[in-house]
Amino acid sequence: MRWTIVGFSALGLTIAYLDRAALSVAMPHMSKEFHISSAMQGVLLSAFFWTYALFQIPSGWLLDRFGPRVIYPIAVGWWSIWTALMAFARGIGSVIVFRLGLGIGEAPVQPANIKVVSRWFPRRERAFASSLFDMGQQIGTTLSIPVVTALTLFGGWRLAFVVIGVAGLLWLVGWAAVYRDPEEHPRVSAAELAHIRSDQAATAAGESGDADVPWRELLGDSQVWALTVGYVFRSLAGAFFLTWYPSYLLDDRGFSEADFGMVGWIPSLIAIGSTVLGGIVSDRMLASGRSPNLARKVPIVSGLGLSACIGFAPFIESNLMLMVVLTVSSAAHSFAGAAILSLPAEVARSSECVGAVAGFQNFGSQVGNLLSPIAIGLFLASSNGSYVGPLLGAAASCLVSAAIYLFWVRVKPVALQDDLPVEPAEDRERTTS
């Protein structure tokens, strides 16, 4: 049953990324209709992330308090409505409002998926399980290109947002029917429940009885900040594929819409497989006796390091070689994803605060997603449309993120009192006497 559950999580993320990526595919058409400049396009592409980032941490708290069975479908219903409302956009102002509403609804999606995996999978399967739901990111991005393009050609760009919004409403019906916690699910056997809890005993034994971890403790913990800042720089690079990638190929590299529809989806398609591969490598290393620190960091650091090859893109003349480099960069970026998404469950003090830690981590992701499209838009406006600076910046961000995960992150459960000085036994005895 746990594989069915993570499959639903993957489908939810697929629809979420269809929603958020649809604007970047539709943007060339919308910019002509609404006469949108490059700088303003950057603002519109980032508007979703303003509220998405702002609501990450509250979403984590809500998930820890009420659980994914309640919060996840509410979020999907909300974002589906705001997606469909894009069909009524009449200018820049209304587009911003509808994207802000979408960001609020989608904020719980990644913390919810991380929470689901922490409840439904033993530690040794979490990276692979995370890779399965994270495939939804690449699947949604991949589908957005042919789906939005086809719907736009058939009935205009407004139709695309209505269709995707309806898909989300259909998903939440299935989630409400299928999802329960493992202990409460009628289709979970005693054997599967024992498997799910098989290597969580040591973690549970070290947890305090108080599930409510003070937020000031989380804000003061260096590992929470490491996960947050590491994700900021990773997303500064990854946001390019989610926002400006279609415009780069169409406007800068001279791709026709037909060419783009035929090959533009290749990087995200290959990234689906690399996401799963990254999860398999991480969990296999853990199962072979490697330390959790090594098992999680190897795919993260190697993937982000290789993803920096995106910096070569503006200097490549052949569009064929360009697509090869962009595909390698996207795939390597995704290879690191599963291990990163498993980190909140690895460092959280308690299983009951995984959602809060995931909220902080994903907040960092959205800070990068928010800043990247605006910065690229401003750079394009001031450099006659040159993508050299943005692509070199994406490469540098990958390397900085790799360094943060390598040198700052420590993959082990966080004991919030670990840093307190321990009084020697003889001193305690002397004080007592």
N, C-alpha and C positions, 0 to 999 in steps of 0.2 A: 504493500500500500504506500510505502514511503516514496517509491518511484512515481506512482500516480500523482502524489501530492506535489513533488518537485516539478513534475510535468505541467501541472496547473500553474505553478509559480512561473515557469518559463513562458507559458502562454500569456500570462498577465503582463510580463515584462515585454514580450513581443508587441503586444497592443500598445503598451506605454511608449515604446520607441517608434512605433508607427505614428502615434500622435505627435510626438515631439519632432520627429524628422520630417514630417509632411511639409512643414513650413519651408524648410530649406529647399525641398524639391519644387515647391510651388512658387518660391520667391521670384525666379526670373519672370514668371507670368504676372505675379502681383506687383512687382516693381514697375512694370510697364503700365499696368492699369492705374496704380496710385501714384506714379511718378516718384519713386523712392530712390534717394541717393545712396551711394555706397556706405557712407557713414551711418545713415539712418537704417539701412538694412542690417548693419551690425547691432544696432540698438534693438531692432525687432527680433533678431535671432537670439539675443541674449535675454529678452524680457521674461521668457519662461523661467529662466534660472533665478530671477530675482526672488520670486516667492518660493520656488522649489528649494533654494538654499535656506531661506529664512525659516521654513517649516520643517527642516530636517530634524533638528533636535527635539522640538515638540512632538514630532511624529514618533521618534524613538521612545519617548516617555509614554505616549498613548498606547503604543504596541506592547510595552512592558506591563502596562496597567490593564488593558482590555483584551490584548491578544490579537493575532492576525485574522482569526475567524470573523471578528467584528470590524476591525479597522480597515482591512484590505478591501472588502467589497464596498464599503462606504466611499473609500478613496476612488475606486474605479468608477463607481456611479457618478461621482462628482466630476472627475476629469473627462468622462465620456460626454457629459452634457456640455462642458465648456469647449470641447473639441468640435462638437456639432455646431455650436454657436458661431464658429469662425465663418460659416457659410453666410452669415449676416453682416460681415465686416464691410464697412463703407469707407475706410481710410486708415491712416496710421494709428489714430487714437483708439479706435475700436479693436484693431489687431492687438495692440498692447494690452488692453483690458482683458481680452479673451485669453491671451497667453499667460497673463498673471493668474487668472482663474485656473488654467490648466496646471500651472506650477504648484498651486496649493494642493490640488488633488493627487498629483503624482509624487509628492514628497514622501509618503510612507512606503512606496513600492520596494525600494532596495532594502531599507531596514526590515520591512515585513518579510522579504524573501530570506534574508540572513537569519531572522528570528525563526522562521519555519525550519530552515536547515539545522539550526542549533537544537531544536526540539525533536526533529524527526530522524536525525542521523548520528551515529557514533562518530567520535572525533576522526577516526581513520578513514571515514568516507566523506568528510565535509568538503574537502577541496573539490573532489569529483562532483558531488551534489551541487556545490556552488557553481561549478562550470556548466552544469546542465541548465540551471535557471538563468545563468548569465548568457547562455546562448540566445535567449530572447532578445538581448540587446542587439546582437549582430543580425538575428533573423528579422527583427523589426526594421532595422536600418536597411538591410538588403531588400526587403519587400517594399519599403517606402518608395524606392526608385521606380520599379515597374508598375506598382499599384497606383501611386499618385500620378505618374505619367499617363498611364492608360485611362484612369478616371478623368483626368484633366482633358485629354484629347477627346474623350467620349462626351462628357457633360460639363466641362469647365472645372477649374480648381476648387470651387466651392463644394461640388459634389463629393470630392475626395474626403473632405473633413466630415461630412455627414455619414458616409459609409463607415469610416473608421470609428466614429463615435458610437454607432449602433453596435459594432463588434465588441466594444467594451461592455456595453449593457448586457449582451448575451453571455459574456464571460462571467460576470458576477453572479448570474443565476447558477451556473455550474459550480462555482466556488462555494456558494452558500449551501449547496446540496452535498458536496464532497468533503469539505474540510472540517476536521475536529482535531484536538490534540491526541497524541498516540494513545494515552491511557483511556480516552473516552470514545475512541473510534470503534464501531462495531465490527469493522473488517480487518482489524489488526489482531493477529493471533498472539498467543502468549510467547511463542518462539520469536516472532518479529519484534515484539516489545522488549524481550530480553536482549535481542541483538542491538536494538537502538540504544539501550542503556548499558551495554556491555562494558564500554571503556569510559563511562562517565562517572563511575563510582569514586575514583580518586578526586576528581574535580568537585563532586558533590560533598565529599568528606571535608574538603578544605574551605567550603563556603560558610559564611556566617549565617545565622538564622534570619538576619534582617535582609530582606530582598530589596529594600529601598536604599540604594547607595546614594549618599548625599551628592548633589551635583557639584558642590564646591570641591569635593574629593576628586571627581572626574576631571574638573577643570584644572586641578592642581597636579594631575598625573601626567608625567612626561610621555608615557606610551600612548595615551589618548591624543596628545598633541602630535606625536610622531605619525600616527595613522592619519590624522587630519591634514597635516602639512604635506606628507607624502602624496596624498591623493590630490591636493591642490595642483601640484606640478604635473602629476600624471594626466589630469584632466585638461590642463592648459594645452597639452599636445593632442589628446583624444578629441577635444571639442571641434577641432578642424574638420574631422570627418563627419561630424554631426551637423555642422552649420555651413561652412564656406566651401566644402568640397565640391558640391555640384556647380557652384558659380565659378570655381577655379577651373574646372574642366571645360565648362561651356564658354566662359568669357575670356579666360587667359590662354587656354590651350587650344581653343578653336574647335572643340568637339561640337558636332551637331546634336540636336535632341535625339535623333535616331541612334547615333553612335553612343551617346551617353546612356540611353535606355538599354543598349546591348551590352556594354562593358562596365558601366559605372557601379554596378552592384557587386563586381568581382571581389574587391577588397573585403567587404563585409561578409561575403559568402565564405571565403577562405578563413576569415576570422572565427567563424562558427566552429570549425574543426580545431583550430588552434586553441580556442577557449577550453574545449573538452580535453585536449592533449595536455594543457597546462595543469588541469585538475588531476588528471591521471598520473602525471609525473610527480606532482607534489605528494599525493596519497601513497604512491608506490614507494617513494623515498621514506615516508613515515613508516610504512608497513615493513620495510627492510631493516628497520632499526636506526635510521638516521634521526637526529634530534629534530623536534618540531621547528626549531629555529632555522636549521639548514634546509629542511624539507619545504618550508614555505618560502624561504628567501631565494633559493636557486631559480625557480621559474620567474619570480618577480624581477630580480636584478638582471638576469640574462634577457628576459623579454623586453624590459624597458631599455636596456642598452642597445639591443638590436633595432628597436623601434626608432632610435635616433637617426637611422638611415634616411628618414624623411627629409633631412637637411640637404640631401643631394638632389632632390626633385627639381628645384628651379634651374639647375645647371644641366639638365638632361634635355636634349633636343628631340629625341625620338619619343613619340607618345606611347609606343609599345613598351619601351624600357621604363618610361614614367609609370605606367600602370603596374609593372613588375615591382618597382621600388615602393610605390604606394601600397601595394598588396602585402609586401613583406613587412612594411612598417605597421600596417593595421593588424596583421596576424600576430606579430611579435608583441604589440601592445595588448592584444587580447590574451595572449599566452600567459601574461602576468596576472590577468584578472581574477581567476578562480582562487588563487592563493591569497590575493589581497582581500577578497570577500570573506575568506575563512578567518581572517585575523581577529575581528571583534569577538568571536566565540572563543578564540585562543587566549586573548588577554583580559577578557571581562572577569571581574571578581566573582560574579555569580551568573548563573544561567538566566536569572531574572532581570539582569541589567544589560544583556546582549543588545537589545533594541536601542538602548540609550547610547552605548558605545558605537553601534553601527550608525546611529543618527549623527554623531559627531564626525565619524569618518566620511559619511556621504555628504555632510555639510561641506567638508573640504573639497570633495569632488565638484560640488556645484559652484563653489567660489571660482574654481578654475574654469568651469563651463560658462560662468557668467562673464568673467573678465576677457576670455579669449575672443569671442566674436566681436566685442566692442573694440578691443585693441586692433584686431585685424581690419575691421572696417575703417577705423581712424587712420591706420597705416596706409591702406589702399587709397584713401582720399588724399593723403599728403604725399604720395609717391607715384602718382599717375598709374595706379592700379598694379604696382609691382608686388608679387607674392614672395620675393626673396626673403625679406625680413620676417614675415610670419612663419615661413617654413623653417628657417634657421632657428627662430625662437622656439618652435615646437620641438626641434631636435635637442636644443639645450634643456628644455623642460624635462624631457625624457631622462636625460643624464642626471639632472639634479634629483629627480624623483628616485632613480635607482640608488643614488648615494644615500638618500635619507633612509630608504628601507634597509640598505646594507649596514649602515653605521649607527642608526638611531633606534630602529625598531628592535625590540627584544621579544621574541615569541615565547611567552610563558604566561600562565594565569597571573593577573595582577593582584597582589595582596596589598591593600591600600596602606597597611601599617608596616610594610617591609622596610621602609626607609627610617623608621624610628630606631634610635639606639637601643640595643639590648643590654640590660644591666647584667654583669657577670654574676654567676651563681654565688660566689663567695661574698660579693658585695651585698646581694639580697639577703643572705643569711646574717651578715653583720648588721644590716639595717633592721631586720626582724628582731634580732636579739637586743 
